[in-house]
């Protein structure tokens, strides 16, 4: 039943692995990550070692100094594979938690169940992942070389011998399509999650403007969205590797790369956060209605409090009454409503999105700046 709430299980790849591995070994995702990385890179490394372009001066860009290649297959592919189970675990908990916490009105429960059934009908068939597999090979039809190849530079893939041709062919026909397919699987799951949020925004969830989480009771949806930050991290590794190649092998400066870096960080984080905006309209409406209702109640409470406490003729002391504490409690609730966010994510989580999207570019600045200069600047800043 746990797969009922899953976005990762189901589809062509899951069915194949489920049939091949009836008894799934422990840490399957770790083994799978290592095997995929070796499957993509090991044949290329062997071919490069045979023709002398693995490392050394035989080529301007030997394989072990091709940062784009190393980042793509040694970091990005394992990262996407290893992160999938953790992401799926939280997604399952989130989707199962929505009706349990009372967000779904009683009359809307059948609609919510139909929504989950529709999500599974998009998740389970073979055709979505078959289409993704076709898309993974599509660039071969119109791209003569990979996008991160450096024209005019003698690299491990540009030789005319048999080993260089084999390495280039393995890259273009095996490794890159596999990488694209793994990436597209993540994007497809992200699309399913976005579709789920859109449909939830139309279900008239029972949101409470006074909820302590400050987001009407659905802050957990934003925290679940954080699991997709792995896409920004993976994409950053690719862009950073490409930038490092241009700096190290083409002699470009860090200033020539900074606009690309800034644009990537802003665009990637913006795309990952955008689905939560689908809930913003509903949150805004709930907040406005609550502010009007609490404002009206506040006028009544304050007027009653004033008339009772400031009356000229009081028969007994009001110090022992509960009026002050009640008014203070009301003020606390009203402050919560007034500070309610229409974007269900904390500032700290948003900051983590930006930090993790920018993290892969740290090596770029390290290699672009000599260690002595870096230490001198750090000392000058601290001093």
Phi and psi in degrees as a GROMACS rama.xvg file:
@    title "Ramachandran Plot"
@    xaxis  label "Phi"
@    yaxis  label "Psi"
@TYPE xy
-64.8868  -26.8865  UNK-2
-72.0246  -11.0737  UNK-3
-61.5213  -31.1756  UNK-4
-105.637  11.543  UNK-5
-90.4623  144.033  UNK-6
-102.933  -18.0426  UNK-7
-92.6615  -38.4922  UNK-8
-74.0721  152.288  UNK-9
100.93  161.021  UNK-10
96.0548  179.407  UNK-11
-60.2482  -51.3378  UNK-12
-64.6969  -43.0691  UNK-13
-62.9431  -40.7378  UNK-14
-64.6919  -39.8469  UNK-15
-64.8783  -48.1183  UNK-16
-64.8357  -36.2342  UNK-17
-65.8631  -35.4089  UNK-18
-79.0662  -35.0524  UNK-19
-75.127  -34.0687  UNK-20
-119.408  81.9644  UNK-21
-62.979  -40.6449  UNK-22
-109.969  100.873  UNK-23
-73.7924  126.732  UNK-24
-68.5035  157.67  UNK-25
-65.7117  144.962  UNK-26
58.5696  41.0072  UNK-27
-57.8808  -40.6863  UNK-28
-65.8653  -31.787  UNK-29
-68.9844  -44.8976  UNK-30
-62.8561  -41.4359  UNK-31
-64.4153  -38.8431  UNK-32
-62.8602  -44.4309  UNK-33
-65.1225  -44.4959  UNK-34
-63.7288  -41.675  UNK-35
-65.7447  -41.05  UNK-36
-62.5399  -44.2537  UNK-37
-66.9381  -40.4358  UNK-38
-61.7837  -37.1869  UNK-39
-76.2043  -42.1765  UNK-40
-102.435  -29.7179  UNK-41
-62.1583  -46.3642  UNK-42
-59.6206  -37.2922  UNK-43
-66.9656  -41.9989  UNK-44
-64.6902  -39.5806  UNK-45
-64.4902  -44.7944  UNK-46
-62.5322  -41.0794  UNK-47
-66.9576  -35.9056  UNK-48
-67.1195  -36.5097  UNK-49
-66.6872  -42.8645  UNK-50
-93.0517  7.75065  UNK-51
81.5908  15.5346  UNK-52
-108.075  15.6981  UNK-53
-70.4973  -43.3736  UNK-54
-159.762  151.654  UNK-55
117.489  -162.078  UNK-56
-101.349  10.3071  UNK-57
-67.4806  -23.1877  UNK-58
-140.32  150.492  UNK-59
-62.0579  -34.8081  UNK-60
-126.273  88.6246  UNK-61
-69.32  164.524  UNK-62
-59.3609  -42.034  UNK-63
-72.8853  -6.71213  UNK-64
-113.48  11.7839  UNK-65
-90.7201  91.4057  UNK-66
-65.8462  -29.8961  UNK-67
-65.5845  -44.4002  UNK-68
-63.7887  -48.4847  UNK-69
-62.8448  -43.6506  UNK-70
-65.2424  -38.5953  UNK-71
-65.7658  -45.8883  UNK-72
-101.78  -23.9246  UNK-73
-92.8664  -21.6099  UNK-74
-116.721  -53.6386  UNK-75
-67.6085  -50.306  UNK-76
-60.3079  -50.4973  UNK-77
-60.4868  -37.8948  UNK-78
-60.092  -46.4107  UNK-79
-65.5623  -36.7815  UNK-80
-72.3742  -44.1844  UNK-81
-69.406  -35.4005  UNK-82
-75.3807  -19.1562  UNK-83
-60.0972  -48.281  UNK-84
-62.8737  -38.9813  UNK-85
-64.9027  -41.1666  UNK-86
-63.9622  -44  UNK-87
-64.845  -36.7065  UNK-88
-62.2864  -44.4239  UNK-89
-71.041  -36.8296  UNK-90
-62.0421  -42.1258  UNK-91
-61.0321  -44.9091  UNK-92
-63.0527  -42.0585  UNK-93
-64.0114  -48.5565  UNK-94
-65.7577  -37.1415  UNK-95
-72.217  -27.2138  UNK-96
-76.1762  -25.8529  UNK-97
-56.133  -51.4979  UNK-98
-74.8838  -27.7788  UNK-99
-66.4715  -33.4771  UNK-100
-87.9682  7.21402  UNK-101
83.3609  13.4931  UNK-102
-71.3244  -31.8463  UNK-103
-87.5233  118.705  UNK-104
-58.8719  154.294  UNK-105
-56.9258  -42.2914  UNK-106
-72.6503  -13.5023  UNK-107
-100.651  -1.0989  UNK-108
-60.2372  -42.4139  UNK-109
-60.3608  -36.4996  UNK-110
-66.2619  -37.9915  UNK-111
-66.0332  -41.1592  UNK-112
-63.6613  -38.6437  UNK-113
-66.3028  -35.2899  UNK-114
-62.603  -45.4405  UNK-115
-63.3451  -38.3704  UNK-116
-63.6969  -38.8465  UNK-117
-67.8158  -38.5122  UNK-118
-61.3595  -43.0933  UNK-119
-66.3713  -32.6422  UNK-120
-68.8061  -22.357  UNK-121
-88.4706  -26.3267  UNK-122
-82.4943  -40.7457  UNK-123
-83.2858  -32.9134  UNK-124
-61.8459  161.473  UNK-125
-77.6427  -28.9132  UNK-126
-63.2691  -36.7748  UNK-127
-60.9746  -46.8886  UNK-128
-74.6103  -27.0751  UNK-129
-64.5564  -40.5435  UNK-130
-65.1346  -39.6842  UNK-131
-62.6775  -37.6205  UNK-132
-64.1773  -40.3519  UNK-133
-63.9342  -42.5704  UNK-134
-63.7097  -31.6243  UNK-135
-64.8717  -29.3144  UNK-136
-94.9005  -9.86952  UNK-137
-58.2622  -41.3367  UNK-138
-56.2867  -23.1738  UNK-139
-64.7977  -19.7924  UNK-140
-78.2504  -24.7188  UNK-141
-132.728  -0.437218  UNK-142
-112.344  121.333  UNK-143
-76.0381  -35.0177  UNK-144
-133.399  162.73  UNK-145
-67.6617  152.643  UNK-146
-64.5461  -25.2826  UNK-147
-96.6952  7.96457  UNK-148
-68.1113  146.423  UNK-149
-105.684  105.954  UNK-150
-60.4502  139.285  UNK-151
82.7568  -0.72493  UNK-152
-109.469  130.315  UNK-153
-77.1111  110.047  UNK-154
-120.951  178.447  UNK-155
-61.3172  -22.3895  UNK-156
-98.2605  -5.41902  UNK-157
-99.7145  -0.277711  UNK-158
-70.5244  157.756  UNK-159
-95.1157  -0.180964  UNK-160
-77.915  172.409  UNK-161
-64.5279  -39.7127  UNK-162
-67.1282  -39.6969  UNK-163
-65.2444  -40.6807  UNK-164
-66.072  -38.5286  UNK-165
-64.3818  -44.5769  UNK-166
-61.6943  -43.4398  UNK-167
-65.9284  -39.3965  UNK-168
-66.9427  -41.6366  UNK-169
-62.7204  -40.1757  UNK-170
-62.1051  -48.9928  UNK-171
-73.6438  -36.2967  UNK-172
-101.816  -14.9506  UNK-173
-123.646  -61.5799  UNK-174
-66.0034  -51.6038  UNK-175
-64.7575  -44.0618  UNK-176
-59.5508  -37.4516  UNK-177
-65.3347  -42.7468  UNK-178
-61.3714  -45.1481  UNK-179
-62.24  -39.5101  UNK-180
-64.4496  -44.6167  UNK-181
-61.6085  -42.0614  UNK-182
-64.8776  -42.1128  UNK-183
-66.2835  -32.6689  UNK-184
-60.3797  -42.9323  UNK-185
-64.5609  -43.2548  UNK-186
-64.4941  -35.3875  UNK-187
-65.5099  -42.8518  UNK-188
-64.4947  -37.7841  UNK-189
-65.1815  -37.2805  UNK-190
-64.9483  -39.8745  UNK-191
-63.3634  -41.0161  UNK-192
-63.9904  -42.1822  UNK-193
-62.7512  -41.6797  UNK-194
-62.5302  -39.2945  UNK-195
-62.0184  -44.8243  UNK-196
-62.331  -40.3929  UNK-197
-62.0823  -44.7116  UNK-198
-68.8935  -34.7326  UNK-199
-63.2411  -35.3414  UNK-200
-64.8605  -17.1728  UNK-201
-100.233  -0.741163  UNK-202
-89.1938  -2.21615  UNK-203
55.1228  57.2935  UNK-204
-59.2334  152.759  UNK-205
-81.9887  84.0552  UNK-206
-89.1497  144.696  UNK-207
-122.214  114.059  UNK-208
-63.5866  -23.0614  UNK-209
-91.2375  9.44102  UNK-210
-62.7572  137.815  UNK-211
-60.8466  -20.3528  UNK-212
-73.8188  -9.12351  UNK-213
76.8962  8.89706  UNK-214
-135.862  32.1801  UNK-215
73.3741  9.12843  UNK-216
97.8112  5.90854  UNK-217
-121.823  25.6772  UNK-218
-60.972  -29.2936  UNK-219
-62.8572  -24.6521  UNK-220
-67.0826  -40.4048  UNK-221
-66.9939  -38.4379  UNK-222
-66.8295  -33.1637  UNK-223
-68.392  -35.1026  UNK-224
-59.4885  -27.254  UNK-225
-61.1542  -25.6135  UNK-226
-63.3794  -22.6679  UNK-227
-81.5927  2.5086  UNK-228
-62.7812  -18.3929  UNK-229
-58.7615  -28.1915  UNK-230
-67.1082  -41.2722  UNK-231
-66.8286  -38.3013  UNK-232
-65.9359  -43.9393  UNK-233
-65.6401  -45.2019  UNK-234
-63.3458  -36.0044  UNK-235
-63.8412  -35.8576  UNK-236
-62.5086  -41.101  UNK-237
-64.4928  -49.515  UNK-238
-65.5158  -40.1093  UNK-239
-63.6328  -42.48  UNK-240
-61.3677  -40.925  UNK-241
-64.4494  -42.4276  UNK-242
-64.9997  -39.2587  UNK-243
-64.5542  -37.4415  UNK-244
-61.6554  -42.8306  UNK-245
-67.5814  -35.2395  UNK-246
-74.5505  -45.2442  UNK-247
-78.6162  -35.6852  UNK-248
-109.2  -22.4945  UNK-249
-106.918  -3.99491  UNK-250
74.2719  17.1498  UNK-251
-74.3378  154.945  UNK-252
-90.3539  164.77  UNK-253
-65.9224  -29.1036  UNK-254
-64.6787  -29.8887  UNK-255
-72.9888  -15.9198  UNK-256
-103.032  -15.7976  UNK-257
-65.281  -33.9756  UNK-258
-66.959  -37.959  UNK-259
-64.9314  -41.8845  UNK-260
-62.8182  -48.6235  UNK-261
-62.8443  -43.9141  UNK-262
-62.4092  -40.9846  UNK-263
-63.9763  -47.6618  UNK-264
-59.6612  -46.797  UNK-265
-65.4369  -44.0883  UNK-266
-69.0864  -43.4823  UNK-267
-65.3499  -44.7808  UNK-268
-65.9509  -40.6878  UNK-269
-60.5382  -42.1498  UNK-270
-66.9016  -36.3056  UNK-271
-74.9653  -29.1786  UNK-272
-87.6955  -20.7345  UNK-273
-55.9046  -39.4093  UNK-274
-57.329  -29.0037  UNK-275
-68.77  -19.9563  UNK-276
-64.9157  -21.3069  UNK-277
-62.1168  -26.0332  UNK-278
-90.519  -8.48894  UNK-279
-64.1613  -40.3022  UNK-280
-62.1701  -44.0896  UNK-281
-65.0021  -42.8516  UNK-282
-63.7413  -39.9537  UNK-283
-62.4321  -44.0634  UNK-284
-62.9653  -42.7636  UNK-285
-63.0678  -41.6923  UNK-286
-64.8959  -44.3927  UNK-287
-64.0063  -43.5704  UNK-288
-63.4523  -40.9804  UNK-289
-66.7518  -39.8686  UNK-290
-62.2547  -42.2339  UNK-291
-64.9632  -44.2995  UNK-292
-65.5024  -44.7362  UNK-293
-71.1306  -30.4803  UNK-294
-64.8524  -43.9261  UNK-295
-63.1977  -43.4346  UNK-296
-64.7732  -36.4673  UNK-297
-64.6615  -41.4124  UNK-298
-59.3601  -44.3525  UNK-299
-65.2577  -44.6992  UNK-300
-66.4813  -42.9659  UNK-301
-66.1997  -39.1249  UNK-302
-64.85  -43.7472  UNK-303
-65.4241  -40.3471  UNK-304
-62.6655  -44.3945  UNK-305
-65.0307  -43.3851  UNK-306
-65.8046  -33.4331  UNK-307
-81.985  -35.7104  UNK-308
-85.8943  -28.6142  UNK-309
-103.637  9.0943  UNK-310
-64.3553  143.023  UNK-311
-71.1336  -33.6825  UNK-312
-113.958  101.584  UNK-313
-113.564  128.88  UNK-314
-80.5754  -22.7836  UNK-315
-147.788  163.145  UNK-316
-69.5205  142.779  UNK-317
-98.871  4.43862  UNK-318
-65.6123  -26.0277  UNK-319
-92.7649  0.504107  UNK-320
-79.4257  166.445  UNK-321
-91.1799  6.62884  UNK-322
-60.2344  -47.5393  UNK-323
-60.2522  -44.8814  UNK-324
-67.0079  -35.448  UNK-325
-64.4548  -43.1191  UNK-326
-66.7715  -36.2616  UNK-327
-65.8387  -40.7383  UNK-328
-62.7413  -41.1782  UNK-329
-61.5511  -43.2099  UNK-330
-61.2962  -36.9762  UNK-331
-65.7025  -43.33  UNK-332
-65.5126  -41.1845  UNK-333
-64.6062  -38.1712  UNK-334
-63.3373  -37.8235  UNK-335
-63.4587  -43.8444  UNK-336
-63.9709  -43.6304  UNK-337
-65.0316  -33.6382  UNK-338
-90.6747  4.02115  UNK-339
-59.469  133.856  UNK-340
-90.165  140.815  UNK-341
-92.7154  6.40224  UNK-342
-121.443  109.359  UNK-343
-75.7921  66.379  UNK-344
-159.847  140.962  UNK-345
-77.0411  158.106  UNK-346
-62.5457  -35.531  UNK-347
-62.9768  -40.5328  UNK-348
-66.8681  -41.0802  UNK-349
-60.9507  -41.5108  UNK-350
-61.4603  -39.2797  UNK-351
-64.8042  -34.7606  UNK-352
-56.7398  -49.5935  UNK-353
-66.6249  -40.5778  UNK-354
-64.3682  -43.8042  UNK-355
-72.3589  -31.5886  UNK-356
-68.3295  -31.1349  UNK-357
-89.3502  -17.2436  UNK-358
-55.2564  -43.0107  UNK-359
-61.7537  -16.4712  UNK-360
-88.5719  -2.81258  UNK-361
-59.8749  -45.3084  UNK-362
-60.5376  -29.3241  UNK-363
-61.5836  -43.2235  UNK-364
-74.3416  -28.9588  UNK-365
-68.4403  -45.5809  UNK-366
-74.9992  -24.2027  UNK-367
-79.8816  -17.7035  UNK-368
-120.951  122.945  UNK-369
-54.9306  148.727  UNK-370
-59.7743  -40.8004  UNK-371
-63.3282  -42.1989  UNK-372
-65.6841  -38.5545  UNK-373
-63.2117  -44.6426  UNK-374
-65.6322  -39.6812  UNK-375
-60.7875  -42.3172  UNK-376
-66.9092  -40.1653  UNK-377
-63.2353  -42.5427  UNK-378
-64.1101  -41.4734  UNK-379
-65.0583  -35.981  UNK-380
-69.7391  -44.2224  UNK-381
-68.4417  -41.0625  UNK-382
